[in-house]
């Protein structure tokens, strides 16, 4: 089963929603956050990136930064930018990007189901990032930004959510990137009951995006549980965290591409000769690969298609058969010397939302070679998670990104 619960969200007044909604904290740096929030006192970046309210150059992990985040959230509530729903509700968060539409249920999910492995992960987290987000959660006493989860699509759940979307939305805004964000409130107790029961039949939830936010919520819940001692029932607010849960067949994973700064001391001819040991190479005019196990390669002003040769990967291993693994184990590591892509400064990663032009620009301006990836599928992500395995770094790039500030969960609210 998958246990979900409604909650009383803090959310912006309808006329302020477009001013509040901001990009998530982890897709921009401090300088970009300062620029985006300039002249926008209601931007949620004041909560998610509170260092922007302090002098330039301040350590974003110092005490003053976390205190500023607490004050910003408090100001939003006390000044009436946010109000709290009177009763516990579910919410629907829909995004429209071009012809792509996805609608997820915003709810509370169980810390204990994560601990038991029923909420499944596919990435490692970094302790420094976990520590940062855990402190934000702890000091703000809130899930300021939701986790992005998915599940195997269920027709009965789809139908209930579709019916709720026929009503008038609470918010319907268009952000600067051309993406439409629409939120509905589900307050009908019969619908809440039905959705809760239906999710009880969903065997597992999967973290699509937001592993560090999830880890922070789990660590907060565990710390509170330990401090409470005996008598904890499992129903306390700290035993749950806020998430948006999308059916898997609505989500869009884009390519997550690679750029390498040099050819590891080889000439172009030597490099090609070694690549041909594991890949068939042919001229390519379409740039992006059209099929799994194939890769676009841009070098010296030209695109080539690399097709992995049969037998160059383990078809029985969910991780080793991923395209990102095939490229890493057959080319990036043995040929270009990229042993650990997490830490090697010679490799960079470019989300597919930036397009093939960005790969060409990087190479034309000094990098040696770029690789365009075929996107990882949701089915592959779920298979890896079900097997208890971990994907290589930078395997998935989800679009569109959730906007922050439209729904906030305060633990004791």
C-alpha positions as CSV (number, residue, x, y, z in Angstrom):
1,X,0.0,0.0,0.0
2,X,0.9,3.7,-0.3
3,X,-0.3,5.8,2.5
4,X,-1.2,9.4,1.7
5,X,-2.8,12.1,3.8
6,X,-4.5,15.5,3.1
7,X,-3.1,18.6,4.8
8,X,-3.9,22.2,5.4
9,X,-1.6,24.0,3.0
10,X,-0.4,27.5,3.4
11,X,-0.7,29.1,-0.1
12,X,-0.7,32.6,-1.7
13,X,-3.7,34.7,-2.3
14,X,-4.9,34.2,-5.9
15,X,-3.8,37.6,-7.0
16,X,-0.3,37.1,-5.7
17,X,0.3,33.5,-6.9
18,X,2.2,34.6,-10.0
19,X,4.5,36.9,-7.9
20,X,5.2,34.2,-5.3
21,X,5.8,31.2,-7.6
22,X,9.6,30.7,-8.1
23,X,11.9,28.2,-9.6
24,X,13.1,25.5,-7.1
25,X,16.1,26.3,-5.0
26,X,18.4,23.7,-6.7
27,X,18.2,24.8,-10.3
28,X,19.9,28.2,-9.8
29,X,22.9,29.5,-7.9
30,X,22.9,32.4,-5.4
31,X,23.7,35.1,-8.0
32,X,20.9,33.9,-10.3
33,X,18.5,33.9,-7.4
34,X,19.4,37.4,-6.5
35,X,18.7,38.5,-10.0
36,X,15.4,36.7,-10.3
37,X,14.1,38.0,-7.0
38,X,15.3,41.6,-7.5
39,X,12.4,44.0,-7.0
40,X,10.1,41.0,-6.2
41,X,9.4,41.0,-2.4
42,X,6.8,38.2,-2.8
43,X,9.1,35.8,-4.6
44,X,9.4,32.5,-2.8
45,X,13.1,32.6,-3.4
46,X,13.3,34.7,-0.3
47,X,12.4,31.5,1.6
48,X,14.2,28.9,-0.5
49,X,17.3,31.0,-1.1
50,X,17.4,33.3,1.9
51,X,21.0,34.3,1.4
52,X,19.7,36.7,-1.2
53,X,18.4,38.9,1.7
54,X,21.9,39.2,3.1
55,X,25.1,40.9,1.9
56,X,26.8,39.5,-1.3
57,X,29.4,36.9,-0.5
58,X,27.9,35.6,2.7
59,X,28.4,31.9,3.3
60,X,25.0,30.4,2.3
61,X,25.4,27.8,5.1
62,X,25.9,30.2,8.0
63,X,23.4,30.7,10.9
64,X,22.2,34.1,9.5
65,X,21.0,32.5,6.3
66,X,18.9,29.9,7.9
67,X,17.4,32.5,10.3
68,X,16.6,34.7,7.3
69,X,14.7,31.8,5.7
70,X,12.6,31.5,8.9
71,X,11.9,35.2,8.9
72,X,10.9,35.2,5.3
73,X,8.4,32.4,5.7
74,X,7.0,34.1,8.8
75,X,6.7,37.4,7.0
76,X,4.8,35.8,4.1
77,X,2.3,34.4,6.7
78,X,2.0,37.4,9.0
79,X,1.7,39.9,6.1
80,X,-1.2,37.9,4.5
81,X,0.7,36.9,1.4
82,X,-0.1,33.3,2.5
83,X,-3.3,32.0,4.1
84,X,-4.0,28.5,5.4
85,X,-6.9,26.3,4.2
86,X,-9.4,25.7,7.0
87,X,-9.6,22.0,6.5
88,X,-7.2,19.3,5.3
89,X,-7.3,19.0,1.6
90,X,-5.6,17.3,-1.3
91,X,-4.4,19.5,-4.2
92,X,-3.9,18.9,-7.9
93,X,-0.9,20.6,-9.5
94,X,-1.0,20.5,-13.3
95,X,1.7,21.8,-15.7
96,X,1.5,22.4,-19.4
97,X,4.7,22.8,-21.4
98,X,3.9,23.0,-25.2
99,X,1.9,19.9,-26.0
100,X,3.0,18.1,-22.8
101,X,0.5,18.0,-19.9
102,X,1.1,16.4,-16.5
103,X,-1.2,16.5,-13.4
104,X,-0.1,15.3,-9.9
105,X,-1.8,14.9,-6.6
106,X,-0.2,17.0,-3.8
107,X,-0.4,15.2,-0.5
108,X,1.6,14.0,2.5
109,X,3.6,10.8,2.2
110,X,4.9,8.5,4.9
111,X,8.4,8.7,6.4
112,X,8.1,5.1,7.5
113,X,7.2,3.9,4.0
114,X,10.5,5.5,2.8
115,X,12.3,3.7,5.6
116,X,10.8,0.4,4.7
117,X,11.7,0.8,1.0
118,X,8.1,1.3,-0.2
119,X,9.0,4.8,-1.4
120,X,11.9,4.0,-3.6
121,X,15.0,6.0,-4.6
122,X,17.3,5.8,-7.6
123,X,20.1,8.3,-6.7
124,X,22.7,8.7,-4.0
125,X,22.6,12.0,-2.1
126,X,25.4,14.3,-1.0
127,X,25.7,14.7,2.8
128,X,26.5,18.5,2.5
129,X,23.3,19.0,0.5
130,X,21.3,16.8,2.8
131,X,22.6,18.8,5.8
132,X,21.7,22.1,4.2
133,X,18.1,21.1,3.4
134,X,17.6,19.3,6.7
135,X,18.5,22.5,8.5
136,X,16.1,24.5,6.4
137,X,13.3,22.0,7.2
138,X,14.1,21.9,10.9
139,X,14.4,25.7,11.5
140,X,11.4,26.6,9.3
141,X,9.4,23.7,10.6
142,X,8.0,23.3,7.1
143,X,8.3,21.5,3.8
144,X,8.8,24.6,1.8
145,X,9.1,22.8,-1.5
146,X,7.5,19.5,-2.5
147,X,9.2,16.2,-3.4
148,X,8.5,15.0,-6.9
149,X,7.2,11.3,-6.8
150,X,5.7,9.0,-9.4
151,X,3.7,5.7,-9.4
152,X,2.4,3.2,-11.9
153,X,-0.6,4.9,-13.5
154,X,-4.0,3.7,-12.2
155,X,-7.2,4.4,-14.2
156,X,-9.5,4.9,-11.2
157,X,-7.1,7.5,-9.7
158,X,-6.8,9.2,-13.2
159,X,-10.5,9.4,-13.4
160,X,-11.0,11.1,-10.0
161,X,-8.2,13.6,-10.7
162,X,-9.7,14.3,-14.1
163,X,-13.1,15.0,-12.6
164,X,-11.6,17.4,-10.1
165,X,-9.9,19.3,-12.9
166,X,-13.3,20.1,-14.4
167,X,-13.9,22.5,-11.5
168,X,-12.6,26.1,-11.2
169,X,-8.9,26.1,-10.3
170,X,-7.4,28.1,-7.4
171,X,-4.5,29.2,-9.5
172,X,-3.9,29.4,-13.3
173,X,-0.6,31.2,-14.0
174,X,1.8,31.4,-16.9
175,X,5.5,31.7,-15.9
176,X,8.2,33.5,-17.8
177,X,9.4,30.3,-19.4
178,X,6.0,29.8,-21.1
179,X,4.9,27.0,-18.8
180,X,1.3,27.0,-17.5
181,X,0.8,26.0,-13.8
182,X,-2.7,25.3,-12.6
183,X,-3.7,24.2,-9.0
184,X,-7.1,22.8,-7.8
185,X,-8.2,22.3,-4.2
186,X,-9.9,19.0,-3.3
187,X,-11.9,19.6,-0.2
188,X,-14.7,17.1,-0.8
189,X,-14.4,14.5,1.9
190,X,-15.8,11.8,-0.3
191,X,-13.2,12.4,-3.0
192,X,-10.4,12.6,-0.3
193,X,-11.6,9.2,1.1
194,X,-11.7,7.6,-2.3
195,X,-8.2,8.8,-3.3
196,X,-6.8,7.7,0.0
197,X,-8.2,4.3,-0.4
198,X,-7.1,4.0,-4.1
199,X,-3.6,4.9,-3.2
200,X,-3.7,2.2,-0.6
201,X,-3.7,-0.2,-3.5
202,X,-0.6,1.4,-5.2
203,X,2.3,-0.9,-4.4
204,X,5.1,1.6,-4.4
205,X,6.0,5.3,-5.0
206,X,9.2,6.3,-6.7
207,X,11.3,9.5,-6.2
208,X,11.5,11.1,-9.6
209,X,13.2,14.3,-8.5
210,X,14.1,15.7,-5.1
211,X,16.2,13.1,-3.4
212,X,17.8,15.7,-1.2
213,X,14.5,17.2,-0.2
214,X,13.3,13.7,0.6
215,X,16.3,12.9,2.7
216,X,15.9,16.1,4.6
217,X,12.3,15.4,5.5
218,X,13.2,11.8,6.5
219,X,16.1,13.0,8.7
220,X,13.8,15.6,10.3
221,X,11.1,13.0,11.0
222,X,13.6,10.6,12.5
223,X,15.1,13.3,14.7
224,X,11.7,14.3,16.0
225,X,10.7,10.7,16.6
226,X,13.9,10.1,18.6
227,X,13.3,13.2,20.7
228,X,9.7,12.3,21.5
229,X,10.8,8.9,22.8
230,X,8.1,6.4,23.8
231,X,4.5,7.0,22.8
232,X,5.1,7.9,19.2
233,X,2.2,6.5,17.2
234,X,3.4,7.0,13.6
235,X,0.6,9.5,12.9
236,X,2.5,12.6,14.2
237,X,3.0,15.4,11.6
238,X,6.8,14.7,11.5
239,X,6.0,11.2,10.2
240,X,4.9,12.7,6.9
241,X,6.3,15.0,4.2
242,X,4.8,16.9,1.3
243,X,5.0,15.5,-2.2
244,X,3.5,15.9,-5.7
245,X,2.7,12.4,-6.9
246,X,2.4,12.0,-10.7
247,X,1.3,8.9,-12.8
248,X,4.3,7.6,-14.6
249,X,2.8,7.8,-18.0
250,X,2.4,11.6,-17.8
251,X,6.0,12.4,-17.0
252,X,8.7,13.6,-19.4
253,X,12.3,12.7,-18.9
254,X,14.6,14.6,-21.2
255,X,18.1,13.8,-22.2
256,X,21.0,14.6,-19.8
257,X,24.0,15.3,-22.1
258,X,27.7,15.2,-21.6
259,X,30.5,17.6,-22.5
260,X,34.2,16.7,-22.1
261,X,36.9,19.3,-22.1
262,X,39.8,17.3,-23.8
263,X,40.5,14.0,-25.5
264,X,42.7,12.7,-22.8
265,X,45.9,13.4,-24.7
266,X,44.8,11.7,-27.9
267,X,44.5,13.1,-31.4
268,X,41.1,13.0,-33.1
269,X,42.2,10.1,-35.2
270,X,43.5,8.1,-32.2
271,X,40.2,8.9,-30.3
272,X,38.1,7.6,-33.2
273,X,40.1,4.5,-33.6
274,X,39.5,3.6,-30.0
275,X,35.8,4.5,-30.0
276,X,35.3,2.1,-33.0
277,X,36.2,-0.8,-30.7
278,X,32.8,-0.5,-29.0
279,X,30.6,1.7,-31.2
280,X,29.7,1.9,-34.9
281,X,30.4,5.4,-36.1
282,X,28.5,7.1,-38.9
283,X,27.8,10.7,-40.1
284,X,24.7,12.1,-38.5
285,X,22.7,15.2,-39.5
286,X,19.9,14.9,-36.9
287,X,22.1,15.5,-33.9
288,X,20.0,13.9,-31.2
289,X,19.8,10.1,-31.2
290,X,16.5,8.5,-32.1
291,X,16.8,5.2,-30.4
292,X,18.3,3.7,-27.2
293,X,21.9,2.5,-27.2
294,X,22.8,5.2,-29.7
295,X,24.5,8.6,-29.0
296,X,25.0,11.8,-30.9
297,X,28.7,12.9,-30.8
298,X,29.7,16.4,-31.8
299,X,33.4,17.0,-32.4
300,X,35.4,19.4,-34.6
301,X,32.3,21.0,-36.0
302,X,30.6,17.8,-37.1
303,X,27.9,15.4,-35.7
304,X,28.3,11.6,-35.7
305,X,26.1,8.8,-34.6
306,X,27.5,6.2,-32.2
307,X,25.7,2.9,-32.0
308,X,26.8,0.6,-29.2
309,X,27.9,-2.8,-30.5
310,X,26.0,-5.9,-29.4
311,X,27.7,-7.5,-26.4
312,X,29.2,-4.2,-25.1
313,X,26.9,-4.1,-22.1
314,X,25.2,-6.5,-19.7
315,X,21.6,-6.9,-20.8
316,X,20.6,-8.6,-17.5
317,X,21.7,-5.7,-15.3
318,X,19.2,-2.8,-15.1
319,X,21.9,-0.3,-14.3
320,X,24.6,-1.5,-16.7
321,X,22.1,-1.6,-19.6
322,X,21.2,2.1,-19.2
323,X,22.6,4.4,-22.0
324,X,24.4,6.5,-19.4
325,X,26.2,3.4,-18.2
326,X,27.0,2.2,-21.7
327,X,28.7,5.5,-22.5
328,X,30.5,5.7,-19.2
329,X,31.8,2.1,-19.2
330,X,32.7,1.9,-22.9
331,X,34.0,5.4,-23.7
332,X,34.1,8.0,-21.0
333,X,36.1,5.9,-18.5
334,X,38.3,3.6,-20.6
335,X,39.0,6.1,-23.4
336,X,38.6,9.6,-22.0
337,X,39.8,8.7,-18.5
338,X,36.6,9.9,-16.7
339,X,36.8,7.6,-13.7
340,X,34.2,9.3,-11.5
341,X,31.8,11.6,-13.3
342,X,30.6,12.9,-9.9
343,X,33.9,14.6,-9.2
344,X,35.9,14.8,-12.4
345,X,36.2,18.5,-13.5
346,X,36.9,17.5,-17.1
347,X,33.2,16.6,-17.7
348,X,30.1,18.7,-17.5
349,X,26.4,17.9,-17.8
350,X,23.8,19.8,-19.8
351,X,20.1,19.3,-19.4
352,X,18.1,18.6,-22.6
353,X,16.0,21.6,-22.1
354,X,18.9,23.7,-23.3
355,X,19.0,21.8,-26.6
356,X,21.6,20.6,-29.1
357,X,22.7,24.2,-29.8
358,X,24.2,24.4,-26.3
359,X,26.3,21.3,-26.9
360,X,27.6,22.8,-30.1
361,X,28.3,26.1,-28.4
362,X,30.3,24.4,-25.6
363,X,32.5,22.5,-28.1
364,X,32.9,25.4,-30.5
365,X,34.1,27.6,-27.6
366,X,36.8,25.2,-26.3
367,X,35.5,21.8,-25.1
368,X,36.7,18.8,-27.1
369,X,33.6,16.6,-27.6
370,X,29.9,16.5,-26.6
371,X,27.6,13.5,-26.4
372,X,23.8,13.7,-26.9
373,X,22.0,11.1,-25.0
374,X,18.7,9.2,-25.6
375,X,16.5,10.0,-22.6
376,X,16.2,7.4,-19.8
377,X,12.6,6.1,-19.6
378,X,10.3,6.0,-16.6
379,X,10.2,2.2,-17.0
380,X,14.0,2.0,-16.7
381,X,13.9,4.3,-13.6
382,X,11.3,2.2,-11.9
383,X,13.1,-1.1,-12.8
384,X,16.3,0.2,-11.2
385,X,14.4,1.4,-8.1
386,X,12.6,-1.9,-7.8
387,X,15.9,-3.8,-8.0
388,X,17.2,-1.7,-5.1
389,X,19.9,-0.3,-7.4
390,X,21.3,3.2,-7.9
391,X,21.5,5.0,-11.3
392,X,24.7,6.7,-12.4
393,X,24.9,10.5,-11.7
394,X,23.0,12.8,-14.1
395,X,20.8,10.0,-15.6
396,X,17.5,11.9,-15.7
397,X,16.4,15.5,-16.4
398,X,12.7,16.1,-15.6
399,X,10.8,18.9,-17.3
400,X,8.8,20.9,-16.5
401,X,10.2,21.8,-13.1
402,X,7.8,22.3,-10.2
403,X,7.3,25.9,-9.1
404,X,7.9,26.6,-5.4
405,X,5.6,28.6,-3.2
406,X,2.2,27.7,-4.5
407,X,1.7,25.1,-1.7
408,X,3.7,25.0,1.5
409,X,3.3,22.5,4.4
410,X,4.0,23.8,7.9
411,X,4.4,20.8,10.3
412,X,2.5,22.1,13.2
413,X,0.0,24.1,11.3
